[in-house]
Amino acid sequence: MSDMFCFQCEQTAGGKGCTKIGVCGKKPDVAGKQDELTCALIGLARAAAGKTPGKLADALVLQGLFATVTNVNFDNARITELINRVHTEKAKLNPNAQDFPVSTLWTGNEDIVSLRSTLLLGLRGMAAYAWHAHILGKTDDEVTAWFYKGLRALGEEHTAEEWLNLLMEFGQVNLKCMGLLDEANTSSYGHPVPTKVPTLVEKGPFIVITGHDLHDLKQLLEQTEGKGINIYTHGEMLPAHAYPELKKYSHLKGNFGTAWQNQQKEFDNIPAPILFTTNCLMPPKASYADRVFTTDVVGYPGVTHISESNGKKDASIIDKALELFGLGSQGKNSLHKDFTPVINKALELGGYKEDKHFTGINGGTELMTGFARNAVLGVADKVIDAVKAGAIKHFFLVGGCDGAKPGRNYYTEFVQKTPKDTVVLTLACGKYRFNDLNIGDIGGIPRILDMGQCNDAYSAIQVAVALAKAFNCGVNDLPLTLVLSWYEQKAVCILLTLLALGIKNIYIGPSLPAFLSGNVLNILVEKFALKPISTPEEDIKAILSR
């Protein structure tokens, strides 16, 4: 019997599965607890059948799924607490409902396990997006109900065709979920605008904030205003610079470091605290572990955690859930977080004594972001005219997750080799492979357009739909090709959405998911013309010759 089994991320051991310890740093006991939590959530969904679960149950479903996403929570005690709370809530709804057996979660017919796992991993990714929207007060009954439907489906028998239908239905629901988060972000912070972001770190105290949660950043900016502390984004927080309600803070200075997988090197002896709001957290090295802070569902043993309970570090998961939904004693103030420990650490460490000049991985010193749907569609007539005039021959969406596995330089080389009459759309942290490159513009339109975080695939889809409408054709008939990199479960839910929309000829890499069996992969290749990447030269030639 293996100590653990996990094959949910692209770096999984041997391309098959982690069985001793996770490549991400997850230990067998944590992996076991995450499996137990997953099976408990299936039990909760069973108990909720035919009932109105309530806001607390909804919160536990989202947090429980989110906690199992790669590089989110390594804290056995907090996961155990989540399990206990899920069981308590399940007992209220139906004490006879059974959890799914942990021993069969990853076992059975290879193709059925593959299909079941694909749905589970998609649900985990969608839960992250739904949670961020929830925090900003945006929910959707169909999205919420589908979490319960999907979890129940994981514990039921289905034919391969039924599983595929569930996956396509899920893809459509995830599109609605991404739209919900887009609405939550833009209604709270305004629509992103094109913005230049420096990589220079100024002397003096500073805080690095990483992850995806814009609400956490907003609170941090409010609490540090006027205190002589600068704020720098990291990883997927980079697009925050483009939101008007965030960029108005003058101490939101720039971006620190590159993609998440470089953090152990880039954070080594950093004279500042780092706040993790979501994935991707790697096990901190001793040289900076004392200055790492986590919040929300993120966790690591021994690291200071900032809760929603006005900064009380010992607040339980149940307190967090209750207060987040206004069910606790603190009422309307329940969303408040007290970042005083992070602020004090920044003042204590003092930052760099002189300005520190950093670059992207290609030597660039300035990054551009903010080309979300409103920004791109605002100049749609200019884009359309450029296509009709032949100035723009093709669009490439080169985006997705980054990672440490060899072969990801493909995406840097791909962008470098794209013809000068093509435009590269990008999103998510995969862009750090090339977002500091200067490859010019076409008639004033930058050839690299950063559309935002991974969930901003919604923006890319809306742009594609608008262009298809303008040219009176289908999305698959556009001069547009998706070249995706994947690492974790958010990429899974986005891919399922793209497939559910009928988008074909998607290139994916740097390797294929271990959870896709040979038969399931063949179905996707046959139905959607899903293509593994080869070399930049060969792929560009094949794309442009179609």
Secondary structure, DSSP 4 states (H G I P E B T S, - for coil): --S--B--STT-GGGT-BSSS-TTS--HHHHHHHHHHHHHHHHHHHHTTTS---HHHHHHHHHHHHHTSTTTB--HHHHHHHHHHHHHHHHHH-TTPPPPPGGGTT-SSHHHHHHHHHHHHHHHHHHHHHHHHHHTT---HHHHHHHHHHHHHHTS---HHHHHHHHHHHHHHHHHHHHHHHHHHHHHH-----EEEE-EE-SB-EEEEESS-HHHHHHHHHHHTTTT-EEEEEGGGGGGGG-HHHHT-TTEEEE-SS-GGGHHHHTTT-SS-EEE-SS-PPPPPTTTGGGEEEETT-B-TTSEEE-TTTT-TT--HHHHHHHHTT-STTGGGGG----HHHHHHHHHH--BSS-EE---TTS--EEEE---HHHHHTTHHHHHHHHHTTS--EEEEEEE---SSTTTHHHHHHHHHS-TTEEEEE-SGGGGGTTT----EETTEESEEE--SGGGHHHHHHHHHHHHHHTTS-GGGSSEEEEEE--SHHHHHHHHHHHHTT----EEESS--TTS-HHHHHHHHHHH--EE---HHHHHHHHHT-
